[in-house]
Amino acid sequence: MINFNLYNPTNLCFGKDAHEQLATLIPSGSKVLMTYGGGSIKSNGTYNKVIAALSNFEVVEFGGIEPNPDFDTLSRALDIIKTQNITFLLAVGGGSVIDGTKFLASAALYDGDDAWDILDKGIRTEVGMPFGTVLTLPATGSEMNSGAVISRRAIGQKRGMGGPGLFPLFSICDPTVVESIPTRQLANGLVDAFTHVMEQYMTYPTPATLQDRISEGILSTLMEIAPSLLENPKDYDLAANFMWSCTMALNGLIQKGVPTDWSIHAVGHELTAAYNIDHARTLAIVLPSMYRYKFSQKQEKLAQYGRRVLGLSGTDFDVAHEAIDRTEAFFQSLGIATKLSEYSVDITGIEQRAADQLKNYGWTALGEHKDITPSDVEKILEMAL
């Protein structure tokens, strides 16, 4: 097992009516900037609950943070933080709102001239403005980790950031919010969490037995509950297992002591940057082709996954191939297309564009073996068309 340090200071408050703890979780006397997205929190009742819980705080609101949060939108929020002397941030939403708020937490204390440098130059955030979250859309695990991904549509880029200063102080996770989530977003959340686990698990066999078993447990849970969850999101137990699986998929636990991949995300981000396709759907496009392209190196782990999670039997070669097919079929069963040509976008030249952008970032050695080059990415995307 690889040496590791595990640090996660987020106070996760899980369960029905967990928002009632808000008043005791935010430091007394804070001036709060409450961030949210397109307004669904007002229609599903979350907004009123949060505002009531914050009655003893001065609250400024900033709405309109879009899916794949945009740097220009967040820059307007940053101006509010600086001009109105905000001291605490509260993200009320899904992964995009939380990621955007993490950027604000970093940028609020950044002393450089251009906050985009945090992403463009890969500057780690050691200390950020304190913030908490109220999760309304399980998917990304951003409520219990220190990473974020921000888009800048004006230049066609989507970049990541992180650091110990970007852990939420607390996160409110109430599974009852799941009942109001549209089916499309539930499907996205299932695929997002599933792929997060696969990026940390689907590499090659290691002695890290417990990490494998936890990962396999999350994968099994997501596949087991998916059909019933889409049919009946009001079922509290289904919703709770969904929400907890999404958090566990990317709170840092299963990546400790093991090699990780993340090439699917790197390539998927380029599809989102180019076409603004939902993040989870880009992962569903890239994953099957990535595994088929890297089959020989991933065969042993694919076979393990096929046997333990999917219940398959046969030779490693046959089980591994069927495991990829079954995974792609799972995505499709959720109503998610797994070929780029199935989306209403102009796919001409995307293979070269994505490869060139990765070169520009200096990302020329992706995957657990650091052997996926921009040329490989072109071939993988050709397979995904």
C-alpha positions as a Python dict, from the first residue, in 0.01 Angstrom:
ca = {
    (1, 'M'): (0, 0, 0),
    (2, 'I'): (128, 346, -91),
    (3, 'N'): (206, 581, 199),
    (4, 'F'): (-59, 849, 254),
    (5, 'N'): (-182, 1131, 474),
    (6, 'L'): (-555, 1163, 532),
    (7, 'Y'): (-692, 1504, 627),
    (8, 'N'): (-1057, 1602, 603),
    (9, 'P'): (-1181, 1866, 849),
    (10, 'T'): (-1533, 1906, 703),
    (11, 'N'): (-1813, 1865, 956),
    (12, 'L'): (-2069, 1667, 755),
    (13, 'C'): (-2422, 1712, 891),
    (14, 'F'): (-2632, 1439, 730),
    (15, 'G'): (-3005, 1377, 756),
    (16, 'K'): (-3352, 1522, 746),
    (17, 'D'): (-3376, 1884, 868),
    (18, 'A'): (-2998, 1906, 912),
    (19, 'H'): (-3024, 2271, 798),
    (20, 'E'): (-3157, 2355, 1145),
    (21, 'Q'): (-2797, 2339, 1266),
    (22, 'L'): (-2688, 2628, 1042),
    (23, 'A'): (-2713, 2901, 1304),
    (24, 'T'): (-2468, 2719, 1530),
    (25, 'L'): (-2224, 2627, 1254),
    (26, 'I'): (-2152, 2974, 1114),
    (27, 'P'): (-1925, 3189, 1333),
    (28, 'S'): (-2119, 3449, 1530),
    (29, 'G'): (-2110, 3798, 1380),
    (30, 'S'): (-2030, 3678, 1028),
    (31, 'K'): (-2147, 3875, 726),
    (32, 'V'): (-2258, 3601, 490),
    (33, 'L'): (-2259, 3586, 112),
    (34, 'M'): (-2509, 3318, 15),
    (35, 'T'): (-2436, 3178, -332),
    (36, 'Y'): (-2674, 2971, -540),
    (37, 'G'): (-2759, 2878, -896),
    (38, 'G'): (-3058, 2927, -1121),
    (39, 'G'): (-3321, 2956, -853),
    (40, 'S'): (-3437, 2598, -796),
    (41, 'I'): (-3365, 2645, -425),
    (42, 'K'): (-3659, 2887, -416),
    (43, 'S'): (-3902, 2646, -577),
    (44, 'N'): (-3802, 2342, -370),
    (45, 'G'): (-3822, 2519, -33),
    (46, 'T'): (-3451, 2515, 49),
    (47, 'Y'): (-3416, 2894, 18),
    (48, 'N'): (-3681, 2968, 280),
    (49, 'K'): (-3534, 2713, 520),
    (50, 'V'): (-3184, 2858, 489),
    (51, 'I'): (-3297, 3219, 519),
    (52, 'A'): (-3495, 3134, 833),
    (53, 'A'): (-3190, 2961, 983),
    (54, 'L'): (-2976, 3269, 908),
    (55, 'S'): (-3212, 3519, 1071),
    (56, 'N'): (-2944, 3636, 1314),
    (57, 'F'): (-2687, 3702, 1040),
    (58, 'E'): (-2646, 3979, 786),
    (59, 'V'): (-2689, 3803, 453),
    (60, 'V'): (-2605, 3917, 99),
    (61, 'E'): (-2724, 3700, -189),
    (62, 'F'): (-2556, 3611, -517),
    (63, 'G'): (-2753, 3389, -753),
    (64, 'G'): (-2702, 3277, -1110),
    (65, 'I'): (-2396, 3053, -1078),
    (66, 'E'): (-2434, 2830, -1380),
    (67, 'P'): (-2352, 2460, -1433),
    (68, 'N'): (-1976, 2442, -1493),
    (69, 'P'): (-1936, 2772, -1307),
    (70, 'D'): (-1792, 3049, -1520),
    (71, 'F'): (-1502, 3270, -1417),
    (72, 'D'): (-1674, 3587, -1540),
    (73, 'T'): (-1986, 3518, -1333),
    (74, 'L'): (-1776, 3446, -1026),
    (75, 'S'): (-1575, 3764, -1079),
    (76, 'R'): (-1894, 3962, -1016),
    (77, 'A'): (-1944, 3778, -689),
    (78, 'L'): (-1582, 3847, -597),
    (79, 'D'): (-1646, 4219, -636),
    (80, 'I'): (-1933, 4192, -387),
    (81, 'I'): (-1713, 4009, -136),
    (82, 'K'): (-1453, 4284, -151),
    (83, 'T'): (-1684, 4586, -158),
    (84, 'Q'): (-1929, 4465, 106),
    (85, 'N'): (-1677, 4320, 351),
    (86, 'I'): (-1808, 3965, 342),
    (87, 'T'): (-1651, 3737, 605),
    (88, 'F'): (-1823, 3401, 540),
    (89, 'L'): (-1948, 3221, 231),
    (90, 'L'): (-2243, 2981, 217),
    (91, 'A'): (-2293, 2774, -98),
    (92, 'V'): (-2651, 2653, -138),
    (93, 'G'): (-2666, 2421, -437),
    (94, 'G'): (-2491, 2136, -614),
    (95, 'G'): (-2133, 2083, -719),
    (96, 'S'): (-2117, 2381, -952),
    (97, 'V'): (-2229, 2627, -687),
    (98, 'I'): (-1994, 2471, -433),
    (99, 'D'): (-1701, 2470, -676),
    (100, 'G'): (-1771, 2833, -765),
    (101, 'T'): (-1778, 2921, -397),
    (102, 'K'): (-1446, 2746, -344),
    (103, 'F'): (-1297, 2967, -612),
    (104, 'L'): (-1439, 3271, -432),
    (105, 'A'): (-1295, 3148, -101),
    (106, 'S'): (-953, 3131, -263),
    (107, 'A'): (-976, 3449, -472),
    (108, 'A'): (-1106, 3656, -181),
    (109, 'L'): (-769, 3618, -5),
    (110, 'Y'): (-548, 3605, -315),
    (111, 'D'): (-308, 3898, -334),
    (112, 'G'): (-220, 3868, -702),
    (113, 'D'): (-347, 4093, -981),
    (114, 'D'): (-549, 3832, -1169),
    (115, 'A'): (-750, 3565, -988),
    (116, 'W'): (-744, 3343, -1298),
    (117, 'D'): (-380, 3276, -1213),
    (118, 'I'): (-502, 3051, -931),
    (119, 'L'): (-624, 2810, -1199),
    (120, 'D'): (-393, 2892, -1486),
    (121, 'K'): (-78, 2860, -1276),
    (122, 'G'): (-202, 2582, -1049),
    (123, 'I'): (-164, 2784, -728),
    (124, 'R'): (-265, 2578, -424),
    (125, 'T'): (-494, 2745, -172),
    (126, 'E'): (-341, 2698, 170),
    (127, 'V'): (-584, 2936, 343),
    (128, 'G'): (-919, 3051, 206),
    (129, 'M'): (-1215, 3251, 330),
    (130, 'P'): (-1423, 3020, 553),
    (131, 'F'): (-1731, 2872, 389),
    (132, 'G'): (-1998, 2610, 437),
    (133, 'T'): (-2236, 2432, 204),
    (134, 'V'): (-2599, 2325, 189),
    (135, 'L'): (-2606, 2045, -67),
    (136, 'T'): (-2908, 2034, -299),
    (137, 'L'): (-2780, 1809, -579),
    (138, 'P'): (-2567, 1503, -494),
    (139, 'A'): (-2307, 1423, -759),
    (140, 'T'): (-1962, 1572, -730),
    (141, 'G'): (-1862, 1515, -368),
    (142, 'S'): (-1748, 1878, -357),
    (143, 'E'): (-1925, 1914, -23),
    (144, 'M'): (-1653, 1708, 147),
    (145, 'N'): (-1334, 1767, -49),
    (146, 'S'): (-1094, 2049, -129),
    (147, 'G'): (-1107, 2048, -508),
    (148, 'A'): (-1296, 2255, -763),
    (149, 'V'): (-1321, 2295, -1139),
    (150, 'I'): (-1396, 2631, -1301),
    (151, 'S'): (-1476, 2716, -1663),
    (152, 'R'): (-1380, 3025, -1856),
    (153, 'R'): (-1601, 3015, -2160),
    (154, 'A'): (-1450, 3330, -2308),
    (155, 'I'): (-1129, 3140, -2380),
    (156, 'G'): (-1270, 2786, -2399),
    (157, 'Q'): (-1098, 2644, -2091),
    (158, 'K'): (-1201, 2438, -1789),
    (159, 'R'): (-939, 2417, -1514),
    (160, 'G'): (-903, 2261, -1172),
    (161, 'M'): (-785, 2402, -840),
    (162, 'G'): (-746, 2285, -483),
    (163, 'G'): (-560, 2295, -155),
    (164, 'P'): (-625, 2243, 217),
    (165, 'G'): (-782, 2589, 243),
    (166, 'L'): (-1076, 2475, 32),
    (167, 'F'): (-1239, 2218, 258),
    (168, 'P'): (-1586, 2336, 361),
    (169, 'L'): (-1608, 2419, 730),
    (170, 'F'): (-1932, 2221, 731),
    (171, 'S'): (-2177, 2069, 485),
    (172, 'I'): (-2549, 2023, 535),
    (173, 'C'): (-2667, 1709, 352),
    (174, 'D'): (-3043, 1652, 373),
    (175, 'P'): (-3156, 1364, 147),
    (176, 'T'): (-3511, 1503, 123),
    (177, 'V'): (-3387, 1750, -142),
    (178, 'V'): (-3346, 1459, -385),
    (179, 'E'): (-3721, 1433, -443),
    (180, 'S'): (-3723, 1766, -628),
    (181, 'I'): (-3429, 1691, -859),
    (182, 'P'): (-3519, 1638, -1229),
    (183, 'T'): (-3455, 1290, -1367),
    (184, 'R'): (-3184, 1420, -1600),
    (185, 'Q'): (-2985, 1557, -1308),
    (186, 'L'): (-3033, 1243, -1101),
    (187, 'A'): (-2890, 1042, -1391),
    (188, 'N'): (-2599, 1283, -1416),
    (189, 'G'): (-2532, 1248, -1045),
    (190, 'L'): (-2528, 869, -1065),
    (191, 'V'): (-2278, 870, -1353),
    (192, 'D'): (-2064, 1143, -1196),
    (193, 'A'): (-2027, 957, -867),
    (194, 'F'): (-1978, 624, -1044),
    (195, 'T'): (-1698, 764, -1259),
    (196, 'H'): (-1533, 932, -961),
    (197, 'V'): (-1498, 590, -803),
    (198, 'M'): (-1373, 432, -1125),
    (199, 'E'): (-1100, 695, -1164),
    (200, 'Q'): (-960, 590, -827),
    (201, 'Y'): (-1026, 217, -857),
    (202, 'M'): (-989, 112, -1220),
    (203, 'T'): (-611, 101, -1251),
    (204, 'Y'): (-429, -225, -1169),
    (205, 'P'): (-438, -471, -876),
    (206, 'T'): (-273, -350, -555),
    (207, 'P'): (-249, -479, -195),
    (208, 'A'): (-494, -207, -81),
    (209, 'T'): (-773, -455, -14),
    (210, 'L'): (-994, -232, 197),
    (211, 'Q'): (-989, 56, -50),
    (212, 'D'): (-1096, -183, -326),
    (213, 'R'): (-1380, -322, -120),
    (214, 'I'): (-1508, 24, -25),
    (215, 'S'): (-1493, 133, -389),
    (216, 'E'): (-1674, -181, -501),
    (217, 'G'): (-1936, -120, -235),
    (218, 'I'): (-2006, 230, -367),
    (219, 'L'): (-2023, 106, -727),
    (220, 'S'): (-2256, -178, -631),
    (221, 'T'): (-2479, 56, -434),
    (222, 'L'): (-2511, 307, -718),
    (223, 'M'): (-2597, 36, -971),
    (224, 'E'): (-2842, -129, -732),
    (225, 'I'): (-3039, 182, -641),
    (226, 'A'): (-3029, 360, -977),
    (227, 'P'): (-3347, 223, -1139),
    (228, 'S'): (-3559, 265, -824),
    (229, 'L'): (-3416, 610, -751),
    (230, 'L'): (-3507, 739, -1097),
    (231, 'E'): (-3857, 597, -1057),
    (232, 'N'): (-3915, 710, -700),
    (233, 'P'): (-3680, 988, -583),
    (234, 'K'): (-3915, 1058, -290),
    (235, 'D'): (-3805, 735, -122),
    (236, 'Y'): (-3592, 866, 166),
    (237, 'D'): (-3371, 559, 201),
    (238, 'L'): (-3291, 551, -171),
    (239, 'A'): (-3216, 922, -161),
    (240, 'A'): (-2996, 887, 147),
    (241, 'N'): (-2793, 604, -3),
    (242, 'F'): (-2754, 804, -325),
    (243, 'M'): (-2640, 1118, -145),
    (244, 'W'): (-2395, 933, 82),
    (245, 'S'): (-2252, 735, -210),
    (246, 'C'): (-2185, 1058, -400),
    (247, 'T'): (-2006, 1205, -100),
    (248, 'M'): (-1804, 892, -30),
    (249, 'A'): (-1702, 867, -395),
    (250, 'L'): (-1484, 1177, -371),
    (251, 'N'): (-1416, 1273, -10),
    (252, 'G'): (-1057, 1146, -30),
    (253, 'L'): (-1099, 814, 147),
    (254, 'I'): (-1084, 564, -139),
    (255, 'Q'): (-792, 733, -315),
    (256, 'K'): (-553, 687, -24),
    (257, 'G'): (-282, 427, -65),
    (258, 'V'): (-368, 345, -428),
    (259, 'P'): (-274, 465, -779),
    (260, 'T'): (-535, 681, -949),
    (261, 'D'): (-616, 758, -1311),
    (262, 'W'): (-820, 1081, -1377),
    (263, 'S'): (-754, 1073, -1753),
    (264, 'I'): (-1128, 1041, -1821),
    (265, 'H'): (-1191, 1367, -1640),
    (266, 'A'): (-905, 1543, -1815),
    (267, 'V'): (-1047, 1453, -2157),
    (268, 'G'): (-1408, 1502, -2051),
    (269, 'H'): (-1336, 1857, -1936),
    (270, 'E'): (-1228, 1941, -2291),
    (271, 'L'): (-1564, 1823, -2426),
    (272, 'T'): (-1745, 2041, -2174),
    (273, 'A'): (-1523, 2337, -2260),
    (274, 'A'): (-1589, 2286, -2632),
    (275, 'Y'): (-1961, 2209, -2624),
    (276, 'N'): (-2091, 2283, -2273),
    (277, 'I'): (-2214, 1923, -2250),
    (278, 'D'): (-2307, 1821, -1895),
    (279, 'H'): (-1994, 1710, -1708),
    (280, 'A'): (-2129, 1364, -1624),
    (281, 'R'): (-2226, 1303, -1985),
    (282, 'T'): (-1876, 1378, -2108),
    (283, 'L'): (-1750, 1116, -1862),
    (284, 'A'): (-1998, 863, -2001),
    (285, 'I'): (-1869, 940, -2351),
    (286, 'V'): (-1501, 902, -2265),
    (287, 'L'): (-1498, 614, -2014),
    (288, 'P'): (-1586, 318, -2240),
    (289, 'S'): (-1343, 424, -2512),
    (290, 'M'): (-1068, 495, -2260),
    (291, 'Y'): (-1099, 147, -2111),
    (292, 'R'): (-1112, -21, -2451),
    (293, 'Y'): (-805, 171, -2563),
    (294, 'K'): (-611, 89, -2244),
    (295, 'F'): (-756, -263, -2218),
    (296, 'S'): (-430, -455, -2186),
    (297, 'Q'): (-317, -248, -1887),
    (298, 'K'): (-654, -245, -1714),
    (299, 'Q'): (-760, -602, -1792),
    (300, 'E'): (-685, -747, -1448),
    (301, 'K'): (-872, -476, -1261),
    (302, 'L'): (-1158, -479, -1510),
    (303, 'A'): (-1191, -854, -1451),
    (304, 'Q'): (-1191, -801, -1073),
    (305, 'Y'): (-1464, -537, -1111),
    (306, 'G'): (-1659, -762, -1345),
    (307, 'R'): (-1658, -1049, -1098),
    (308, 'R'): (-1705, -860, -772),
    (309, 'V'): (-1945, -584, -880),
    (310, 'L'): (-2119, -723, -1188),
    (311, 'G'): (-2122, -1091, -1093),
    (312, 'L'): (-1961, -1207, -1418),
    (313, 'S'): (-1766, -1528, -1472),
    (314, 'G'): (-1519, -1655, -1730),
    (315, 'T'): (-1163, -1577, -1831),
    (316, 'D'): (-1009, -1244, -1736),
    (317, 'F'): (-1016, -1141, -2102),
    (318, 'D'): (-1385, -1217, -2150),
    (319, 'V'): (-1497, -1078, -1815),
    (320, 'A'): (-1300, -756, -1868),
    (321, 'H'): (-1454, -696, -2211),
    (322, 'E'): (-1804, -768, -2086),
    (323, 'A'): (-1746, -541, -1787),
    (324, 'I'): (-1684, -246, -2019),
    (325, 'D'): (-1994, -331, -2223),
    (326, 'R'): (-2207, -366, -1909),
    (327, 'T'): (-2084, -34, -1772),
    (328, 'E'): (-2165, 144, -2097),
    (329, 'A'): (-2508, -23, -2096),
    (330, 'F'): (-2562, 101, -1737),
    (331, 'F'): (-2500, 459, -1847),
    (332, 'Q'): (-2736, 413, -2140),
    (333, 'S'): (-3004, 267, -1911),
    (334, 'L'): (-3003, 602, -1730),
    (335, 'G'): (-3084, 780, -2055),
    (336, 'I'): (-2728, 900, -2113),
    (337, 'A'): (-2576, 872, -2460),
    (338, 'T'): (-2221, 735, -2472),
    (339, 'K'): (-2113, 855, -2818),
    (340, 'L'): (-2031, 1217, -2897),
    (341, 'S'): (-2212, 1191, -3231),
    (342, 'E'): (-2538, 1140, -3038),
    (343, 'Y'): (-2519, 1498, -2910),
    (344, 'S'): (-2625, 1797, -3117),
    (345, 'V'): (-2275, 1936, -3165),
    (346, 'D'): (-2029, 1979, -3449),
    (347, 'I'): (-1771, 1712, -3376),
    (348, 'T'): (-1543, 1808, -3664),
    (349, 'G'): (-1183, 1822, -3545),
    (350, 'I'): (-1259, 1780, -3173),
    (351, 'E'): (-994, 1508, -3141),
    (352, 'Q'): (-719, 1746, -3251),
    (353, 'R'): (-858, 2040, -3056),
    (354, 'A'): (-870, 1845, -2731),
    (355, 'A'): (-520, 1706, -2783),
    (356, 'D'): (-382, 2053, -2860),
    (357, 'Q'): (-542, 2200, -2549),
    (358, 'L'): (-391, 1930, -2330),
    (359, 'K'): (-52, 2008, -2484),
    (360, 'N'): (-105, 2374, -2399),
    (361, 'Y'): (-161, 2280, -2036),
    (362, 'G'): (146, 2059, -2036),
    (363, 'W'): (-73, 1754, -1970),
    (364, 'T'): (116, 1517, -2195),
    (365, 'A'): (133, 1214, -1964),
    (366, 'L'): (-208, 1116, -1826),
    (367, 'G'): (-332, 804, -1649),
    (368, 'E'): (-204, 587, -1367),
    (369, 'H'): (104, 496, -1572),
    (370, 'K'): (154, 851, -1708),
    (371, 'D'): (159, 706, -2057),
    (372, 'I'): (-149, 860, -2222),
    (373, 'T'): (-22, 1124, -2463),
    (374, 'P'): (-217, 1385, -2661),
    (375, 'S'): (-181, 1151, -2960),
    (376, 'D'): (-350, 877, -2756),
    (377, 'V'): (-627, 1120, -2663),
    (378, 'E'): (-697, 1179, -3032),
    (379, 'K'): (-739, 804, -3086),
    (380, 'I'): (-956, 765, -2776),
    (381, 'L'): (-1187, 1043, -2892),
    (382, 'E'): (-1203, 892, -3241),
    (383, 'M'): (-1334, 577, -3073),
    (384, 'A'): (-1585, 785, -2875),
    (385, 'L'): (-1737, 956, -3179),
}
